[in-house]
Amino acid sequence: MTERERWVTRWGLILAMAGNAIGLGNFLRFPVQATQNGGGAFMIPYFVALFLLAVPLMWCEWAMGRYGGLRGHGTTPGIFALLWRHPVSKYLGVLGVFLPIGVVIYYTYIESWTLAYSFFSLLGQYAGVTTREGMSEFLASYQGLNHTFFAGQYVAYVFFVLTIGLNWWILGQGVARGIERLALIAMPVLFLFAIILVVRVFTLGAPDPAHPDQHVLSGLGFIWNPDFSRLGDAKVWLAAAGQIFFTTSVGWGAIQVYASYMKERSDVAVTGLSTVMTNEVAEVILGGSIAIPIAFAFFGSAATIEIAQSGSFNLGFASMPVIFQFLPMGNLLGMLWFLLLFLAALTSSVALTQPLVAFLQDELNVSRRRAVFISVLTVFVGAQIPIFGLKGGALDEMDFWCGTFGVALFALIECIIFVWLFSPEKAWAEIHKGAQVKLPRLFLFVLKYVTPLYLSALFIAWAWQQGPAVLSMEGAAPEDMAWRWAARLLMLGLIGVLCLLTAVAWRRVDRKLPPHRTVPHRTVMEKP
């Protein structure tokens, strides 16, 4: 009889799920994507994707996770096998374990930058570097791309090891004592830091008397005043949908794992929606009110757009540290900014590692301590490729296949399996089990037709527009090819090992079942 952990409180569940979604995408990726894609013009397809993709898929993933968890399966190989009794279903579910661990392999390294910069800000490590070009050099030197400020990657590697160690310790404490406790502490602190920074930004006004037009309100106007002519650009719609996937964590396979620790009558309709709205407050209200308005105030609209176009990290790591040096108590504000990013990243990296931990526990009966060790070791070893192959494009290679292409593909697969192969009415009933409110039946129509068609169009568009260039490594320098191939071999190796482990797990279970039982089903004993 398998005993599975449970969330202790509903509030802890909501905050943990919000922590799963709230990450670097809310405060770093969202401002960059919005700036790159026309500001207000970006927000219209953003909210369309939120309500036609994220919310329906979120309900599906919560319901799937609870359904599988009650039957001893917290990850998608087992959940898919329960929903669709076909031999291939469990191997399709392997994507729901591969994608999050593939992302966390490079995500943890970026997370460690935010921890390092928290100390750099407080101690004045980059004091005197008051140009964006200088701060870009500082970041590149920290990453080991030059030796202007750091002799090598030693400092970066130390902070990476510290970050890995902290993730290991939290995961080792378990669901309630580790993940839930982290959420109960980190999320309120994160929101507090964000509110402090937003208040400081809004009281900034126009910092340069010589440029009264460069005002924080200009940045807000840029986000909320749409240029309708940009809506005909397919790139804007693709970018908005990609941001929605990234920020809400749908299509990763991580939500199902967290939902698998729920009780049978736990509400997924209201609780799930509350989690999405919490994430949107963090991203749109707070994340959209810090980096973009303050950059507009200091650099102007043209320069801010140029910064966003120059790279995903330049706004957060190159521009913000420069700005804080011109403000009173800039060291403290810089520390709050990077600690905010670190807490957001930490709650996400823990969530992204948990699917592999749960897979090893549920399907292979590995103890939690050993499962955590294997998962963290996998992240640590795999991360060497994006760490040392950063200049060679290894991180970008993994980010496309795991964080863009793979997410769209997996979201489409899970939607078809849960809604159509499990049956629309059964899926709708599962979503409403224990629900405090009845959802508008319009969403059933959306789940059956709109969401899968929308996902199919996105997947085909991504594959058509970006796939050939990435597949052929278009524009990659010859010296970078080895690192990009190393990243691909790492991803293929992870998928292969996970498929092999899935086959072993099902062979072990099938031997213990009567011949007519093809789907493993395990009794769950809840903790009192």
C-alpha positions in Angstrom: 0.0 0.0 0.0 1.5 3.3 -1.1 1.4 6.3 1.2 1.5 9.6 -0.6 2.1 13.0 1.0 -0.7 15.6 1.1 -0.8 19.4 1.3 -1.5 20.5 4.8 -3.5 23.7 4.1 -5.4 25.0 1.1 -3.6 28.3 1.4 -0.3 26.4 1.3 -1.5 24.6 -1.9 -2.4 27.9 -3.6 0.9 29.6 -2.7 2.8 26.5 -3.7 1.0 26.4 -7.1 1.6 30.1 -7.5 5.2 29.6 -6.6 5.4 27.0 -9.3 4.1 29.5 -11.9 5.7 32.7 -10.5 9.3 32.8 -11.6 11.8 34.7 -13.7 9.3 34.8 -16.5 7.1 37.2 -14.5 9.7 39.8 -13.7 12.3 39.3 -16.5 10.8 37.6 -19.5 7.4 39.4 -19.4 8.8 42.9 -19.6 11.2 41.9 -22.4 8.5 40.1 -24.4 6.0 43.0 -24.0 8.6 45.6 -25.0 9.8 43.6 -28.0 6.3 43.0 -29.3 4.7 46.4 -29.2 3.6 46.9 -25.5 -0.1 47.3 -25.6 -0.4 45.4 -28.8 1.1 42.4 -27.0 -1.4 42.5 -24.2 -4.4 41.8 -26.4 -3.2 38.4 -27.7 -1.7 37.8 -24.2 -5.1 37.9 -22.5 -6.7 36.0 -25.4 -4.2 33.2 -24.8 -4.7 33.4 -21.0 -8.5 32.7 -21.2 -8.5 30.3 -24.2 -5.3 28.4 -23.4 -4.0 28.8 -19.9 -7.2 28.7 -17.8 -8.8 25.7 -19.6 -5.5 23.8 -19.6 -4.9 24.7 -16.0 -8.2 23.1 -15.0 -7.3 20.0 -17.1 -3.9 19.7 -15.4 -5.3 20.1 -11.9 -8.0 17.6 -12.5 -5.6 15.1 -14.1 -3.2 15.5 -11.3 -5.8 14.9 -8.6 -7.2 11.9 -10.5 -3.8 10.3 -10.9 -2.6 11.0 -7.4 -5.6 9.2 -5.8 -4.5 6.2 -7.8 -0.9 6.4 -6.9 0.4 8.2 -10.0 1.6 11.8 -9.6 3.3 12.2 -13.0 2.0 12.1 -16.6 3.3 8.6 -17.6 1.1 7.0 -15.0 -1.7 9.6 -15.4 -1.9 9.2 -19.2 -2.0 5.4 -18.8 -5.0 5.8 -16.5 -6.8 8.2 -18.9 -6.1 6.3 -22.1 -5.5 2.6 -21.9 -3.1 2.3 -24.7 0.5 1.0 -24.5 1.8 4.3 -26.1 0.1 6.6 -23.6 2.7 6.2 -20.8 5.5 7.0 -23.3 3.8 10.2 -24.4 3.6 11.0 -20.7 7.4 10.8 -20.5 7.4 14.4 -21.9 5.8 15.6 -18.7 8.8 14.4 -16.8 11.5 15.3 -19.4 10.4 18.9 -20.1 10.5 20.2 -16.5 13.8 18.5 -15.7 15.2 19.7 -19.0 14.2 23.3 -18.2 15.5 23.2 -14.6 18.9 22.0 -15.9 19.6 25.5 -17.3 17.1 27.4 -15.2 19.0 26.7 -12.0 22.1 28.3 -13.4 20.2 31.5 -14.2 18.6 31.3 -10.8 22.1 31.3 -9.3 22.9 34.6 -11.0 20.1 36.3 -9.1 21.5 35.1 -5.8 25.0 36.3 -6.7 23.7 39.7 -7.8 21.8 40.1 -4.5 25.2 40.0 -2.7 26.9 42.1 -5.4 24.2 44.8 -4.9 24.4 44.8 -1.2 28.2 44.8 -1.1 28.7 47.3 -3.9 30.5 44.9 -6.1 29.5 46.7 -9.3 29.6 50.2 -7.8 30.9 52.7 -10.3 29.8 50.7 -13.3 27.2 53.3 -14.4 26.6 52.5 -18.1 24.6 49.7 -19.6 27.6 48.7 -21.7 29.7 48.4 -18.6 27.1 46.3 -16.8 26.7 44.1 -19.8 30.5 43.5 -19.6 30.1 42.8 -15.9 27.5 40.1 -16.6 29.6 38.6 -19.4 32.6 38.5 -17.1 30.6 36.8 -14.4 29.5 34.2 -16.9 33.1 33.6 -17.9 32.9 35.2 -21.4 35.6 37.8 -20.6 38.0 38.6 -17.8 37.2 42.3 -17.2 35.8 41.9 -13.7 36.2 38.3 -12.8 39.2 36.0 -13.5 37.0 33.1 -14.5 33.7 31.3 -13.8 34.7 30.4 -10.2 32.4 32.9 -8.5 29.5 31.9 -10.8 30.1 28.2 -10.1 30.2 28.7 -6.4 26.8 30.4 -6.5 25.5 27.7 -8.7 26.6 25.0 -6.2 24.9 27.0 -3.4 21.7 27.2 -5.4 21.7 23.5 -6.2 22.3 22.8 -2.5 19.4 24.9 -1.4 17.1 23.2 -3.9 18.3 19.8 -2.7 17.7 20.7 1.0 14.1 22.0 0.3 13.1 19.0 -1.8 14.6 16.6 0.8 12.2 18.0 3.4 9.2 16.7 1.5 6.0 18.2 0.1 4.5 19.7 3.3 7.7 20.5 5.3 9.7 21.5 2.3 7.8 22.8 -0.7 4.7 24.1 1.1 6.7 25.7 3.9 8.9 27.4 1.3 5.8 28.8 -0.5 4.3 30.1 2.8 7.5 32.0 3.5 8.8 33.0 0.1 5.6 34.1 -1.6 4.6 36.8 0.9 8.2 38.0 1.0 8.3 38.1 -2.8 5.1 40.1 -3.0 6.3 42.5 -0.2 9.6 43.2 -2.1 7.7 43.7 -5.4 5.3 46.2 -3.8 8.1 48.1 -2.2 9.8 48.4 -5.6 6.6 49.4 -7.4 5.9 52.1 -4.9 9.5 53.4 -5.4 9.1 53.3 -9.2 5.7 55.2 -9.0 7.2 57.9 -6.8 10.1 58.4 -9.2 8.3 60.6 -11.7 10.7 62.1 -14.3 14.2 61.7 -12.8 16.0 63.8 -15.5 14.8 67.4 -15.5 16.3 67.8 -19.0 13.9 65.1 -20.3 10.5 65.7 -18.6 9.0 63.4 -21.3 10.9 60.4 -19.8 8.4 59.6 -17.1 7.3 56.3 -15.5 3.8 57.0 -16.8 5.2 56.8 -20.3 6.3 53.2 -19.6 2.8 52.3 -18.2 1.2 54.0 -21.3 3.4 51.9 -23.5 2.1 48.7 -21.9 -1.6 49.6 -21.9 -2.1 51.7 -25.1 -2.3 49.2 -27.9 -1.1 49.8 -31.4 -3.8 47.9 -33.3 -1.8 47.7 -36.5 0.6 45.2 -34.7 -2.2 42.7 -34.2 -1.8 41.5 -37.8 1.7 40.3 -37.0 1.7 36.5 -36.3 4.9 36.9 -34.3 3.1 39.0 -31.7 0.5 36.3 -31.2 3.1 33.6 -31.0 5.2 35.6 -28.5 2.1 36.2 -26.3 1.1 32.5 -26.3 4.7 31.5 -25.5 4.7 33.9 -22.6 1.4 32.5 -21.3 2.8 29.0 -21.4 6.0 30.1 -19.7 4.4 32.1 -16.9 1.5 29.9 -15.9 3.5 26.6 -16.1 0.8 24.9 -18.2 2.2 22.3 -20.6 5.2 21.4 -18.4 3.9 18.5 -16.4 4.6 20.1 -13.1 1.0 21.2 -12.2 -0.2 17.6 -12.3 2.5 16.6 -9.8 1.5 19.3 -7.3 -2.2 18.5 -7.8 -1.6 14.8 -7.2 -1.1 15.6 -3.5 -4.6 16.9 -3.2 -7.5 15.0 -1.5 -10.3 13.5 -3.5 -12.9 16.3 -2.9 -10.4 19.2 -3.0 -11.7 21.9 -5.3 -9.7 22.4 -8.5 -12.0 24.9 -10.2 -11.8 27.9 -7.8 -8.4 27.0 -6.4 -6.9 26.6 -9.8 -8.3 29.9 -11.0 -7.1 31.6 -7.8 -3.6 30.4 -8.6 -3.7 31.7 -12.1 -5.0 35.1 -11.0 -2.3 35.3 -8.3 0.3 34.7 -11.0 -1.2 37.3 -13.2 -1.1 39.9 -10.4 2.5 39.1 -10.0 3.3 39.4 -13.7 1.0 42.1 -15.1 0.4 44.3 -12.1 3.8 44.0 -10.4 6.2 42.7 -13.0 4.8 45.1 -15.6 5.2 48.1 -13.2 8.9 47.8 -12.3 11.4 47.2 -15.1 9.6 48.8 -18.1 8.4 52.1 -16.4 11.7 52.7 -14.6 13.7 52.0 -17.9 11.4 54.4 -19.8 12.0 57.0 -17.1 15.8 56.7 -17.2 16.6 55.7 -20.8 13.5 56.8 -22.8 11.3 54.7 -25.1 13.7 54.1 -27.9 16.6 53.0 -25.7 14.3 50.7 -23.6 13.1 49.0 -26.8 16.7 48.6 -27.9 17.7 47.1 -24.6 14.8 44.6 -24.8 15.8 43.6 -28.4 19.4 43.1 -27.4 18.8 40.1 -25.1 16.5 38.6 -22.5 18.8 39.4 -19.6 20.0 42.9 -20.4 16.9 44.6 -18.9 17.2 42.9 -15.6 20.9 42.4 -15.2 22.4 45.2 -17.2 19.9 48.1 -16.9 18.4 47.8 -13.5 21.7 47.7 -11.6 22.7 50.9 -13.4 19.4 52.6 -12.5 19.6 51.7 -8.8 23.0 53.4 -8.5 21.4 56.7 -9.3 18.8 56.3 -6.6 19.0 56.8 -2.8 19.6 53.5 -1.0 20.4 52.0 -4.4 22.3 49.1 -2.9 19.3 48.1 -0.8 16.9 48.5 -3.8 19.2 46.4 -6.0 19.3 43.7 -3.3 15.5 43.7 -3.1 15.2 43.4 -6.9 17.6 40.4 -7.2 16.3 38.7 -4.0 12.8 39.1 -5.5 14.0 37.3 -8.6 15.8 34.7 -6.6 12.8 33.8 -4.5 10.6 33.6 -7.7 13.2 31.4 -9.4 13.6 29.2 -6.3 10.0 28.3 -6.0 9.9 27.5 -9.7 13.0 25.3 -9.8 11.8 23.3 -6.8 8.5 22.7 -8.7 10.3 21.8 -11.9 12.4 19.2 -10.2 9.5 17.6 -8.3 8.1 15.7 -11.4 11.3 13.5 -11.6 11.3 13.0 -7.9 7.6 11.9 -7.9 8.2 9.7 -11.0 11.0 7.8 -9.2 8.9 7.5 -6.1 5.6 6.5 -7.6 6.7 4.3 -10.5 9.9 2.8 -9.2 9.3 2.8 -5.5 12.5 4.8 -4.8 12.6 6.4 -1.4 12.1 10.2 -1.3 15.7 10.8 -0.1 17.2 8.7 -2.9 14.8 10.1 -5.5 15.7 13.7 -4.5 19.4 12.8 -4.7 19.1 11.2 -8.2 17.1 14.2 -9.4 19.4 16.9 -8.1 22.4 14.9 -9.4 20.8 14.8 -12.8 20.4 18.6 -12.8 23.9 19.2 -11.5 25.6 16.9 -14.1 23.3 18.1 -17.0 23.9 21.8 -16.1 27.6 21.6 -17.0 26.6 21.8 -20.6 24.7 25.1 -20.5 27.1 26.5 -17.9 30.3 25.9 -20.0 28.5 26.0 -23.3 26.7 29.3 -22.7 28.7 31.2 -25.3 28.2 28.3 -27.7 24.4 28.5 -27.5 23.8 25.3 -25.5 21.4 27.2 -23.2 19.4 28.6 -26.1 19.2 25.2 -27.7 17.7 23.6 -24.6 15.4 26.6 -24.1 13.8 26.2 -27.5 13.3 22.5 -27.5 12.2 22.2 -23.8 10.8 25.7 -23.1 9.0 26.5 -26.4 8.6 23.7 -28.9 8.1 20.9 -26.4 5.6 22.8 -24.2 3.3 23.5 -27.1 3.5 19.8 -28.3 2.9 18.4 -24.8 0.0 20.8 -24.1 -1.7 19.6 -27.3 -1.1 15.9 -26.4 -2.5 16.3 -22.9 -5.5 18.2 -24.1 -6.4 15.5 -26.6 -5.9 12.7 -24.1 -7.8 14.2 -21.2 -10.7 15.8 -23.2 -11.2 13.5 -26.1 -9.7 10.1 -25.3 -10.8 10.2 -21.6 -14.1 11.7 -23.0 -15.3 15.3 -22.7 -18.1 14.6 -20.3 -15.9 12.6 -17.9 -13.2 15.3 -18.1 -15.9 18.0 -17.3 -17.2 15.9 -14.4 -13.7 15.4 -13.0 -13.0 19.1 -13.1 -16.2 19.7 -11.2 -15.7 17.1 -8.5 -15.6 18.9 -5.2 -16.0 22.3 -7.0 -17.5 25.1 -5.0 -18.9 26.7 -8.1 -20.2 25.4 -11.4 -18.1 26.6 -14.3 -19.9 28.1 -17.4 -20.5 25.2 -19.9 -19.0 27.5 -22.5 -15.6 26.4 -21.2 -16.4 22.8 -22.2 -16.8 23.9 -25.8 -13.6 25.8 -25.5 -11.8 22.7 -24.1 -13.3 20.4 -26.9 -12.6 22.7 -29.9 -11.0 26.1 -29.3 -8.1 25.1 -27.1 -6.9 22.1 -29.2 -7.3 24.0 -32.5 -5.5 27.0 -31.0 -2.7 24.7 -29.7 -2.4 23.0 -33.1 -2.1 26.3 -34.9 0.6 27.5 -32.4 2.5 24.2 -32.6 2.5 24.2 -36.4 3.4 27.9 -36.5 6.3 27.5 -34.1 7.5 24.4 -36.0 7.3 26.2 -39.3 8.7 29.6 -38.3 11.4 28.5 -35.9 11.9 24.8 -36.2 13.9 24.6 -39.5 16.3 27.4 -38.3 16.9 25.7 -35.0 17.0 22.2 -36.4 19.7 23.2 -38.9 21.5 25.4 -36.4 21.2 28.3 -38.8 23.7 31.1 -38.1 25.7 29.0 -35.5 29.4 29.5 -35.7 31.4 26.3 -36.4 33.0 26.4 -32.9 29.5 26.5 -31.4 28.2 23.4 -33.1 29.8 21.0 -30.6 28.0 22.6 -27.6 24.7 22.7 -29.4 25.1 19.0 -30.3 26.0 18.3 -26.7 22.8 19.9 -25.6 20.8 17.9 -28.1 22.4 14.6 -27.0 21.8 15.5 -23.4 18.1 16.0 -24.1 17.8 12.8 -26.3 19.6 10.9 -23.6 17.2 12.1 -20.9 14.2 11.1 -23.0 15.8 7.7 -23.7 16.5 7.0 -20.0 13.0 8.1 -19.0 11.4 5.8 -21.6 13.6 2.9 -20.4 12.7 3.5 -16.8 9.0 3.7 -17.7 9.2 0.4 -19.5 10.9 -1.1 -16.5 8.3 0.3 -14.1 5.4 -1.1 -16.0 7.0 -4.5 -16.5 7.5 -4.7 -12.7 3.9 -3.7 -12.0 2.3 -5.9 -14.8 3.9 -9.0 -13.3 2.0 -8.4 -10.1 -1.4 -7.9 -11.8 -3.9 -10.3 -13.2 -3.5 -10.7 -17.0 -6.6 -8.5 -17.8 -5.2 -5.5 -15.8 -3.1 -3.4 -18.2 -3.2 -0.1 -16.3 -1.3 0.0 -13.0 -3.6 1.1 -10.1 -2.2 1.6 -6.6 -4.2 2.1 -3.5 -3.6 5.4 -1.7 -3.5 5.7 2.0 -3.8 9.3 3.0 -2.1 10.7 6.1 -4.5 11.8 8.8 
